[in-house]
Amino acid sequence: MSQSDKGKVKTTVEIYNRSYTIVGNEDDRHVREVAGRVDGTMRGIIKNNPRLDTAKLAVLTAVNTMSDYIKLKKDYDELMSYIQKLEKEAGD
């Protein structure tokens, strides 16, 4: 095990009928949740587009996931700005 692997968590998951071993800092439960969501997204996309090859399916999954992330990030930023505004008003 290399120095950089010390303290890392190794988790094997299945995504779209393939096994992947993921090594990282997140706990096993988190990695399994992420993998389950990726698998579910892929299966939802393929249900509506059954002719997609795996590479296109993976790209569409990534695009959909990033789109969701950007929307959530925008909502989060707006909420944080609103909270900061309220805190500032309360301090005046």
N, CA, C and O atoms as CSV, one atom per row, in Angstrom:
chain,resi,resn,atom,element,x,y,z
A,1,MET,N,N,0.851,-1.185,0.000
A,1,MET,CA,C,0.000,0.000,0.000
A,1,MET,C,C,0.892,1.243,0.000
A,1,MET,O,O,1.826,1.345,0.796
A,2,SER,N,N,0.604,2.163,-0.878
A,2,SER,CA,C,1.425,3.370,-0.951
A,2,SER,C,C,1.062,4.333,0.172
A,2,SER,O,O,0.021,4.191,0.814
A,3,GLN,N,N,1.921,5.303,0.396
A,3,GLN,CA,C,1.668,6.323,1.426
A,3,GLN,C,C,0.340,7.022,1.190
A,3,GLN,O,O,-0.388,7.320,2.137
A,4,SER,N,N,0.020,7.285,-0.087
A,4,SER,CA,C,-1.209,8.023,-0.385
A,4,SER,C,C,-2.469,7.193,-0.153
A,4,SER,O,O,-3.559,7.755,-0.049
A,5,ASP,N,N,-2.343,5.862,-0.071
A,5,ASP,CA,C,-3.499,5.004,0.152
A,5,ASP,C,C,-3.822,4.796,1.626
A,5,ASP,O,O,-4.887,4.269,1.950
A,6,LYS,N,N,-2.930,5.196,2.521
A,6,LYS,CA,C,-3.167,4.997,3.954
A,6,LYS,C,C,-4.395,5.794,4.391
A,6,LYS,O,O,-4.538,6.974,4.072
A,7,GLY,N,N,-5.263,5.128,5.116
A,7,GLY,CA,C,-6.460,5.787,5.612
A,7,GLY,C,C,-7.585,5.869,4.597
A,7,GLY,O,O,-8.655,6.394,4.902
A,8,LYS,N,N,-7.363,5.367,3.415
A,8,LYS,CA,C,-8.405,5.403,2.379
A,8,LYS,C,C,-9.349,4.222,2.557
A,8,LYS,O,O,-8.962,3.179,3.083
A,9,VAL,N,N,-10.574,4.393,2.120
A,9,VAL,CA,C,-11.586,3.347,2.199
A,9,VAL,C,C,-11.726,2.721,0.815
A,9,VAL,O,O,-11.839,3.426,-0.188
A,10,LYS,N,N,-11.718,1.402,0.772
A,10,LYS,CA,C,-11.850,0.657,-0.480
A,10,LYS,C,C,-13.215,-0.019,-0.481
A,10,LYS,O,O,-13.510,-0.842,0.386
A,11,THR,N,N,-14.048,0.333,-1.462
A,11,THR,CA,C,-15.411,-0.193,-1.525
A,11,THR,C,C,-15.683,-0.727,-2.924
A,11,THR,O,O,-15.410,-0.051,-3.916
A,12,THR,N,N,-16.216,-1.930,-3.002
A,12,THR,CA,C,-16.609,-2.498,-4.294
A,12,THR,C,C,-18.112,-2.339,-4.444
A,12,THR,O,O,-18.885,-2.722,-3.566
A,13,VAL,N,N,-18.509,-1.769,-5.567
A,13,VAL,CA,C,-19.922,-1.507,-5.848
A,13,VAL,C,C,-20.260,-2.035,-7.240
A,13,VAL,O,O,-19.379,-2.325,-8.048
A,14,GLU,N,N,-21.548,-2.150,-7.490
A,14,GLU,CA,C,-22.003,-2.537,-8.823
A,14,GLU,C,C,-22.817,-1.392,-9.396
A,14,GLU,O,O,-23.755,-0.894,-8.773
A,15,ILE,N,N,-22.435,-0.988,-10.594
A,15,ILE,CA,C,-23.144,0.070,-11.308
A,15,ILE,C,C,-23.431,-0.443,-12.711
A,15,ILE,O,O,-22.517,-0.774,-13.467
A,16,TYR,N,N,-24.686,-0.502,-13.037
A,16,TYR,CA,C,-25.141,-0.948,-14.350
A,16,TYR,C,C,-24.494,-2.281,-14.745
A,16,TYR,O,O,-23.925,-2.432,-15.826
A,17,ASN,N,N,-24.607,-3.232,-13.822
A,17,ASN,CA,C,-24.153,-4.614,-14.020
A,17,ASN,C,C,-22.638,-4.777,-14.160
A,17,ASN,O,O,-22.172,-5.785,-14.692
A,18,ARG,N,N,-21.875,-3.803,-13.692
A,18,ARG,CA,C,-20.413,-3.918,-13.685
A,18,ARG,C,C,-19.894,-3.596,-12.297
A,18,ARG,O,O,-20.410,-2.711,-11.614
A,19,SER,N,N,-18.875,-4.321,-11.894
A,19,SER,CA,C,-18.266,-4.093,-10.581
A,19,SER,C,C,-17.157,-3.064,-10.689
A,19,SER,O,O,-16.366,-3.071,-11.632
A,20,TYR,N,N,-17.115,-2.169,-9.693
A,20,TYR,CA,C,-16.077,-1.149,-9.612
A,20,TYR,C,C,-15.571,-1.112,-8.176
A,20,TYR,O,O,-16.352,-1.155,-7.226
A,21,THR,N,N,-14.255,-1.032,-8.037
A,21,THR,CA,C,-13.665,-0.837,-6.722
A,21,THR,C,C,-13.274,0.626,-6.626
A,21,THR,O,O,-12.466,1.123,-7.411
A,22,ILE,N,N,-13.852,1.297,-5.663
A,22,ILE,CA,C,-13.635,2.733,-5.488
A,22,ILE,C,C,-12.811,2.935,-4.224
A,22,ILE,O,O,-13.151,2.427,-3.155
A,23,VAL,N,N,-11.730,3.679,-4.364
A,23,VAL,CA,C,-10.839,3.967,-3.238
A,23,VAL,C,C,-10.888,5.460,-2.990
A,23,VAL,O,O,-10.641,6.252,-3.900
A,24,GLY,N,N,-11.206,5.851,-1.765
A,24,GLY,CA,C,-11.289,7.272,-1.463
A,24,GLY,C,C,-11.418,7.536,0.018
A,24,GLY,O,O,-11.237,6.644,0.847
A,25,ASN,N,N,-11.732,8.765,0.330
A,25,ASN,CA,C,-11.825,9.203,1.722
A,25,ASN,C,C,-13.223,9.060,2.319
A,25,ASN,O,O,-13.388,9.149,3.536
A,26,GLU,N,N,-14.222,8.841,1.478
A,26,GLU,CA,C,-15.600,8.740,1.972
A,26,GLU,C,C,-15.855,7.355,2.564
A,26,GLU,O,O,-15.231,6.370,2.168
A,27,ASP,N,N,-16.791,7.299,3.528
A,27,ASP,CA,C,-17.082,6.010,4.139
A,27,ASP,C,C,-17.860,5.103,3.186
A,27,ASP,O,O,-18.433,5.552,2.193
A,28,ASP,N,N,-17.859,3.833,3.519
A,28,ASP,CA,C,-18.477,2.795,2.708
A,28,ASP,C,C,-19.937,3.112,2.380
A,28,ASP,O,O,-20.373,2.955,1.240
A,29,ARG,N,N,-20.675,3.552,3.375
A,29,ARG,CA,C,-22.102,3.849,3.181
A,29,ARG,C,C,-22.306,4.954,2.151
A,29,ARG,O,O,-23.200,4.859,1.310
A,30,HIS,N,N,-21.490,5.992,2.208
A,30,HIS,CA,C,-21.597,7.097,1.262
A,30,HIS,C,C,-21.304,6.618,-0.165
A,30,HIS,O,O,-22.038,6.945,-1.097
A,31,VAL,N,N,-20.242,5.853,-0.324
A,31,VAL,CA,C,-19.867,5.350,-1.650
A,31,VAL,C,C,-20.973,4.475,-2.216
A,31,VAL,O,O,-21.286,4.556,-3.404
A,32,ARG,N,N,-21.563,3.644,-1.378
A,32,ARG,CA,C,-22.652,2.778,-1.839
A,32,ARG,C,C,-23.897,3.601,-2.225
A,32,ARG,O,O,-24.590,3.272,-3.187
A,33,GLU,N,N,-24.164,4.649,-1.482
A,33,GLU,CA,C,-25.302,5.515,-1.834
A,33,GLU,C,C,-25.059,6.186,-3.181
A,33,GLU,O,O,-25.947,6.214,-4.033
A,34,VAL,N,N,-23.867,6.723,-3.371
A,34,VAL,CA,C,-23.532,7.366,-4.649
A,34,VAL,C,C,-23.670,6.363,-5.794
A,34,VAL,O,O,-24.288,6.662,-6.815
A,35,ALA,N,N,-23.099,5.184,-5.622
A,35,ALA,CA,C,-23.160,4.158,-6.665
A,35,ALA,C,C,-24.613,3.777,-6.966
A,35,ALA,O,O,-24.980,3.592,-8.127
A,36,GLY,N,N,-25.423,3.663,-5.936
A,36,GLY,CA,C,-26.827,3.329,-6.137
A,36,GLY,C,C,-27.567,4.399,-6.913
A,36,GLY,O,O,-28.417,4.098,-7.750
A,37,ARG,N,N,-27.240,5.647,-6.631
A,37,ARG,CA,C,-27.886,6.740,-7.361
A,37,ARG,C,C,-27.436,6.786,-8.821
A,37,ARG,O,O,-28.240,7.027,-9.721
A,38,VAL,N,N,-26.146,6.554,-9.042
A,38,VAL,CA,C,-25.640,6.508,-10.419
A,38,VAL,C,C,-26.319,5.368,-11.179
A,38,VAL,O,O,-26.775,5.551,-12.308
A,39,ASP,N,N,-26.382,4.200,-10.557
A,39,ASP,CA,C,-27.031,3.049,-11.177
A,39,ASP,C,C,-28.490,3.362,-11.498
A,39,ASP,O,O,-28.966,3.067,-12.595
A,40,GLY,N,N,-29.190,3.951,-10.552
A,40,GLY,CA,C,-30.593,4.292,-10.771
A,40,GLY,C,C,-30.782,5.303,-11.894
A,40,GLY,O,O,-31.714,5.188,-12.689
A,41,THR,N,N,-29.904,6.284,-11.958
A,41,THR,CA,C,-29.989,7.277,-13.028
A,41,THR,C,C,-29.745,6.621,-14.380
A,41,THR,O,O,-30.464,6.887,-15.343
A,42,MET,N,N,-28.736,5.767,-14.452
A,42,MET,CA,C,-28.449,5.076,-15.716
A,42,MET,C,C,-29.632,4.221,-16.150
A,42,MET,O,O,-29.998,4.206,-17.325
A,43,ARG,N,N,-30.224,3.515,-15.203
A,43,ARG,CA,C,-31.358,2.656,-15.547
A,43,ARG,C,C,-32.582,3.470,-15.972
A,43,ARG,O,O,-33.348,3.040,-16.834
A,44,GLY,N,N,-32.761,4.638,-15.371
A,44,GLY,CA,C,-33.866,5.509,-15.788
A,44,GLY,C,C,-33.665,6.053,-17.188
A,44,GLY,O,O,-34.608,6.129,-17.976
A,45,ILE,N,N,-32.431,6.431,-17.494
A,45,ILE,CA,C,-32.135,6.956,-18.829
A,45,ILE,C,C,-32.295,5.869,-19.889
A,45,ILE,O,O,-32.883,6.110,-20.943
A,46,ILE,N,N,-31.774,4.676,-19.613
A,46,ILE,CA,C,-31.832,3.601,-20.615
A,46,ILE,C,C,-33.269,3.145,-20.852
A,46,ILE,O,O,-33.605,2.677,-21.939
A,47,LYS,N,N,-34.110,3.282,-19.835
A,47,LYS,CA,C,-35.521,2.904,-19.998
A,47,LYS,C,C,-36.178,3.767,-21.080
A,47,LYS,O,O,-37.006,3.286,-21.853
A,48,ASN,N,N,-35.796,5.054,-21.123
A,48,ASN,CA,C,-36.363,5.971,-22.117
A,48,ASN,C,C,-35.595,5.987,-23.430
A,48,ASN,O,O,-36.099,6.480,-24.439
A,49,ASN,N,N,-34.366,5.447,-23.423
A,49,ASN,CA,C,-33.511,5.440,-24.618
A,49,ASN,C,C,-32.824,4.078,-24.735
A,49,ASN,O,O,-31.609,3.993,-24.555
A,50,PRO,N,N,-33.566,3.024,-25.029
A,50,PRO,CA,C,-33.009,1.669,-24.967
A,50,PRO,C,C,-31.899,1.373,-25.972
A,50,PRO,O,O,-31.212,0.361,-25.834
A,51,ARG,N,N,-31.708,2.209,-26.960
A,51,ARG,CA,C,-30.684,1.941,-27.974
A,51,ARG,C,C,-29.337,2.578,-27.669
A,51,ARG,O,O,-28.392,2.424,-28.442
A,52,LEU,N,N,-29.238,3.286,-26.558
A,52,LEU,CA,C,-27.967,3.933,-26.217
A,52,LEU,C,C,-26.894,2.903,-25.895
A,52,LEU,O,O,-27.151,1.904,-25.223
A,53,ASP,N,N,-25.670,3.168,-26.394
A,53,ASP,CA,C,-24.561,2.311,-25.968
A,53,ASP,C,C,-24.093,2.790,-24.599
A,53,ASP,O,O,-24.485,3.863,-24.140
A,54,THR,N,N,-23.264,1.997,-23.961
A,54,THR,CA,C,-22.854,2.277,-22.583
A,54,THR,C,C,-22.109,3.608,-22.462
A,54,THR,O,O,-22.300,4.336,-21.488
A,55,ALA,N,N,-21.269,3.928,-23.435
A,55,ALA,CA,C,-20.515,5.187,-23.371
A,55,ALA,C,C,-21.461,6.387,-23.415
A,55,ALA,O,O,-21.312,7.317,-22.622
A,56,LYS,N,N,-22.420,6.378,-24.321
A,56,LYS,CA,C,-23.376,7.488,-24.402
A,56,LYS,C,C,-24.243,7.541,-23.154
A,56,LYS,O,O,-24.570,8.621,-22.661
A,57,LEU,N,N,-24.611,6.382,-22.648
A,57,LEU,CA,C,-25.396,6.316,-21.417
A,57,LEU,C,C,-24.620,6.943,-20.261
A,57,LEU,O,O,-25.184,7.700,-19.471
A,58,ALA,N,N,-23.341,6.633,-20.161
A,58,ALA,CA,C,-22.508,7.200,-19.091
A,58,ALA,C,C,-22.394,8.713,-19.222
A,58,ALA,O,O,-22.450,9.429,-18.223
A,59,VAL,N,N,-22.235,9.203,-20.454
A,59,VAL,CA,C,-22.127,10.660,-20.656
A,59,VAL,C,C,-23.436,11.341,-20.304
A,59,VAL,O,O,-23.427,12.376,-19.638
A,60,LEU,N,N,-24.561,10.787,-20.731
A,60,LEU,CA,C,-25.857,11.383,-20.379
A,60,LEU,C,C,-26.086,11.370,-18.874
A,60,LEU,O,O,-26.650,12.312,-18.317
A,61,THR,N,N,-25.650,10.305,-18.220
A,61,THR,CA,C,-25.757,10.242,-16.759
A,61,THR,C,C,-24.926,11.349,-16.129
A,61,THR,O,O,-25.392,12.025,-15.213
A,62,ALA,N,N,-23.710,11.542,-16.605
A,62,ALA,CA,C,-22.850,12.607,-16.082
A,62,ALA,C,C,-23.453,13.982,-16.336
A,62,ALA,O,O,-23.423,14.838,-15.452
A,63,VAL,N,N,-23.996,14.207,-17.521
A,63,VAL,CA,C,-24.610,15.500,-17.846
A,63,VAL,C,C,-25.811,15.763,-16.949
A,63,VAL,O,O,-25.959,16.863,-16.416
A,64,ASN,N,N,-26.669,14.763,-16.779
A,64,ASN,CA,C,-27.839,14.936,-15.909
A,64,ASN,C,C,-27.425,15.200,-14.465
A,64,ASN,O,O,-28.002,16.052,-13.789
A,65,THR,N,N,-26.426,14.464,-14.003
A,65,THR,CA,C,-25.954,14.633,-12.627
A,65,THR,C,C,-25.350,16.018,-12.423
A,65,THR,O,O,-25.614,16.661,-11.407
A,66,MET,N,N,-24.553,16.479,-13.363
A,66,MET,CA,C,-23.947,17.810,-13.241
A,66,MET,C,C,-25.015,18.902,-13.318
A,66,MET,O,O,-24.926,19.909,-12.616
A,67,SER,N,N,-26.004,18.707,-14.151
A,67,SER,CA,C,-27.101,19.667,-14.222
A,67,SER,C,C,-27.808,19.777,-12.877
A,67,SER,O,O,-28.087,20.879,-12.403
A,68,ASP,N,N,-28.096,18.636,-12.266
A,68,ASP,CA,C,-28.726,18.637,-10.940
A,68,ASP,C,C,-27.826,19.335,-9.915
A,68,ASP,O,O,-28.302,20.119,-9.094
A,69,TYR,N,N,-26.532,19.048,-9.969
A,69,TYR,CA,C,-25.574,19.675,-9.048
A,69,TYR,C,C,-25.576,21.194,-9.205
A,69,TYR,O,O,-25.613,21.921,-8.212
A,70,ILE,N,N,-25.536,21.670,-10.434
A,70,ILE,CA,C,-25.495,23.118,-10.683
A,70,ILE,C,C,-26.761,23.791,-10.151
A,70,ILE,O,O,-26.690,24.866,-9.556
A,71,LYS,N,N,-27.915,23.162,-10.366
A,71,LYS,CA,C,-29.170,23.711,-9.844
A,71,LYS,C,C,-29.142,23.768,-8.319
A,71,LYS,O,O,-29.520,24.778,-7.725
A,72,LEU,N,N,-28.699,22.691,-7.692
A,72,LEU,CA,C,-28.626,22.658,-6.219
A,72,LEU,C,C,-27.624,23.680,-5.690
A,72,LEU,O,O,-27.878,24.332,-4.678
A,73,LYS,N,N,-26.501,23.819,-6.360
A,73,LYS,CA,C,-25.479,24.784,-5.951
A,73,LYS,C,C,-26.037,26.206,-6.037
A,73,LYS,O,O,-25.802,27.022,-5.147
A,74,LYS,N,N,-26.762,26.493,-7.091
A,74,LYS,CA,C,-27.380,27.816,-7.242
A,74,LYS,C,C,-28.381,28.058,-6.109
A,74,LYS,O,O,-28.381,29.125,-5.495
A,75,ASP,N,N,-29.227,27.075,-5.836
A,75,ASP,CA,C,-30.193,27.196,-4.741
A,75,ASP,C,C,-29.480,27.406,-3.405
A,75,ASP,O,O,-29.894,28.241,-2.600
A,76,TYR,N,N,-28.419,26.654,-3.177
A,76,TYR,CA,C,-27.636,26.776,-1.946
A,76,TYR,C,C,-27.040,28.178,-1.823
A,76,TYR,O,O,-27.137,28.808,-0.770
A,77,ASP,N,N,-26.428,28.660,-2.895
A,77,ASP,CA,C,-25.819,29.994,-2.870
A,77,ASP,C,C,-26.858,31.082,-2.594
A,77,ASP,O,O,-26.601,32.015,-1.833
A,78,GLU,N,N,-28.031,30.958,-3.217
A,78,GLU,CA,C,-29.099,31.928,-2.981
A,78,GLU,C,C,-29.572,31.872,-1.532
A,78,GLU,O,O,-29.818,32.909,-0.916
A,79,LEU,N,N,-29.698,30.675,-0.992
A,79,LEU,CA,C,-30.126,30.513,0.394
A,79,LEU,C,C,-29.095,31.090,1.355
A,79,LEU,O,O,-29.456,31.766,2.319
A,80,MET,N,N,-27.823,30.831,1.103
A,80,MET,CA,C,-26.764,31.374,1.961
A,80,MET,C,C,-26.745,32.905,1.909
A,80,MET,O,O,-26.545,33.557,2.934
A,81,SER,N,N,-26.952,33.476,0.729
A,81,SER,CA,C,-27.018,34.933,0.614
A,81,SER,C,C,-28.192,35.492,1.408
A,81,SER,O,O,-28.071,36.518,2.077
A,82,TYR,N,N,-29.324,34.808,1.327
A,82,TYR,CA,C,-30.506,35.239,2.067
A,82,TYR,C,C,-30.256,35.166,3.570
A,82,TYR,O,O,-30.630,36.083,4.300
A,83,ILE,N,N,-29.634,34.095,4.040
A,83,ILE,CA,C,-29.318,33.947,5.463
A,83,ILE,C,C,-28.365,35.053,5.917
A,83,ILE,O,O,-28.557,35.650,6.977
A,84,GLN,N,N,-27.347,35.318,5.114
A,84,GLN,CA,C,-26.399,36.384,5.457
A,84,GLN,C,C,-27.092,37.740,5.524
A,84,GLN,O,O,-26.776,38.562,6.385
A,85,LYS,N,N,-28.034,37.972,4.618
A,85,LYS,CA,C,-28.789,39.226,4.621
A,85,LYS,C,C,-29.613,39.334,5.903
A,85,LYS,O,O,-29.641,40.388,6.539
A,86,LEU,N,N,-30.278,38.253,6.281
A,86,LEU,CA,C,-31.077,38.251,7.505
A,86,LEU,C,C,-30.213,38.471,8.731
A,86,LEU,O,O,-30.590,39.215,9.637
A,87,GLU,N,N,-29.038,37.818,8.766
A,87,GLU,CA,C,-28.125,37.994,9.897
A,87,GLU,C,C,-27.634,39.426,9.993
A,87,GLU,O,O,-27.509,39.978,11.086
A,88,LYS,N,N,-27.359,40.014,8.860
A,88,LYS,CA,C,-26.885,41.412,8.839
A,88,LYS,C,C,-27.996,42.343,9.339
A,88,LYS,O,O,-27.741,43.252,10.130
A,89,GLU,N,N,-29.223,42.113,8.876
A,89,GLU,CA,C,-30.347,42.940,9.300
A,89,GLU,C,C,-30.603,42.783,10.807
A,89,GLU,O,O,-30.936,43.750,11.491
A,90,ALA,N,N,-30.445,41.571,11.305
A,90,ALA,CA,C,-30.662,41.316,12.727
A,90,ALA,C,C,-29.594,41.988,13.579
A,90,ALA,O,O,-29.838,42.351,14.730
A,91,GLY,N,N,-28.395,42.150,12.994
A,91,GLY,CA,C,-27.305,42.783,13.723
A,91,GLY,C,C,-27.366,44.309,13.710
A,91,GLY,O,O,-26.694,44.963,14.508
A,92,ASP,N,N,-28.156,44.869,12.821
A,92,ASP,CA,C,-28.250,46.346,12.728
A,92,ASP,C,C,-29.129,46.940,13.792
A,92,ASP,O,O,-29.303,48.158,13.841
